[in-house]
Amino acid sequence: MNSMSRLHASNSWKDLEKLGKDENLSTIEKLFHEEPTRAKRIALELNGLYLDCSRNQIDKKTQSLLLNLCDQAHVSDQINAMFMGKKINISEYRAVLHTALRSSDKSDPNGPLDEIRKSVHTNLEQMQRLTDTFRSGKLFGATGEQIDTVINIGIGGSDLGPKLVYNALKTNEDPRILFVSNIDDADLNSKLQTSDAARTLFIVASKTFTTAETITNANTAIAWLCKRLNVNDHSAIKHHFVATTANPNAAKAFGIQPNNIFKFWDWVGGRYSLWSAVGLPIALGLGFHEFKALLKGAEKMDLHFKSAPNHENLPIMLALTGVWHINFREYPAQAILPYTERLSLFPEYLQQLEMESNGKMTDKSEKSVPHHTAPIIWGSRGTNFQHSFAQHLLQSPTITPCDFIGVIKNRKNDNTRKSLLANCLAQIEALAFGNRNQKSLQGEKKASRIIEGNRPSNVILLDELSASSMGSLLALYEHKVFVQGLIWNINSFDQWGVELGKSLAKVIERQLGDEDIENESITSNANLLEKIKMSQ
């Protein structure tokens, strides 16, 4: 089935292209004027998460055409195929079953197989044992001192997801969990300088257990432990290292004790792996009950995604809004704007989720995609961005759709809650409606002072930022990305561009070491290599 060629040639796609280029397309202001209750009609809600996509230039006709794309791409069938464990990652011939990591309904005929459920359950029990031991003060290092600090060594999906969740939900009472990702030793050293070697546990998180940055940092950590504790490698690794990996044999070869290896599977993609043993820092840092609540919140979104009609389906409607913006309005980017410091890492997390998944120019039939796919994801937290790039969002000729995330109840800091929400709603209003109708600007002749408005945005309001709502929020965006990949007929679960960069880096590193590798030389870098070598 070549759904992309059919979609691109379909009447719905062509009609959407015409609508997107129509100079008389209804403005956001006009849509609200014609239907004052538009927001209530369009808004959707699940598990304390409220999604409002009303401030986009999407009328009922446009929405109907977008929904037609879902039907023509067989989105519902593809959703079921993913949940049932079909090998929808066609380039690597793998199932895509991160949803199985949070599935608790054994009676679901479209859910994961019993053998997968059993493996996941065993994995969770192992995670809980270590979590309970650590949080009860019964985990000890090589010198007999109690472990009270954890440093997670990983990169990409082995870092971004766990780091986001821990930093979003931690309290002052929770233990210290630190994250190291960059191969630049300044990253690891800054964490080691504030840690007591005798009381520190390292998690080496790598799906393949060959990731260069991760293994390099792990070896540096071993050397640090040996020097500080006056122990050998074996003792340092035995008492201060655990691993999360889909390659347990490589972890064993590295020296990790078998009972300290937390396995996950090749059907768990790196950027979807926080729900697996890769989420161990979350469990250790927040408690296993919170990790379970995170899984439960994600499962609620999974069940909704599987069962809700397309027009009432949060991930599908969010996905279609994005398709409208990048394919038919030709907006090249998307800004992510959380109005809470606790979600300050969310834009960076979504950069990997969206751009690594869908930043591709070839479809499933190995043909070029004749249009844009994933937008450029960027953003920052409010209110900080209001003093940096809000000007661009409001008046630049380059229009950037925005996703705002607000939190209604803030148990962590209620003093600033109203101010954050007021600023969030103000930016949403300014983008949508501008200032032309303000009395203070009537008769204003200076164009530089006019804010035109008609800038699109989505709004997500969380009743509160909890483990459950966090799970639902992350699953919402995971499924959104999947649906967009289906519309574009691309494989959202591989990343061959990433692999090329890794292989080239290995060649260049050997060149920097003066190895004779003429057959593999990268001649365009000759001047740069010469400059580096002369300056060393």
Secondary structure, DSSP 8 states (H G I E B T S, - for coil): --HHHHHHHSHHHHHHHHHHT-TT---HHHHHHH-TTHHHHH-EEETTEEEE--SSS--HHHHHHHHHHHHHTTHHHHHHHHHTT---BTTTTB---GGGGG---TT-TTS--HHHHHHHHHHHHHHHHHHHHHHTT--B-TTS-B--EEEEE--GGGTHHHHHHHHHH--TTS-EEEEE--SSHHHHHHHHTTS-GGGEEEEEE-SSS--HHHHHHHHHHHHHHHHHHT--HHHHHHHHEEEEES-HHHHHHHT--GGGEEE--TTS-GGGGGGTGGGHHHHHHH-HHHHHHHHHHHHHHHHHHHHS-GGG-HHHHHHHHHHIIIIIS---EEEEEESSGGGTTHHHHHIIIIIIHH--SB-TTS-B-SS--S-EEEE--TTGGGGTTHHHHHH-SS---EEEEEEEE-SS-GGGHHHHHHHHHHHHHHHHH-STT-GGGTT---GGG-------EEEEEEEE--HHHHHHHHHHHHHHHHHHHHHHT--TT--HHHHHHHHHHHHHHHHHTT---GGG--GGGHHHHHHHHHH-
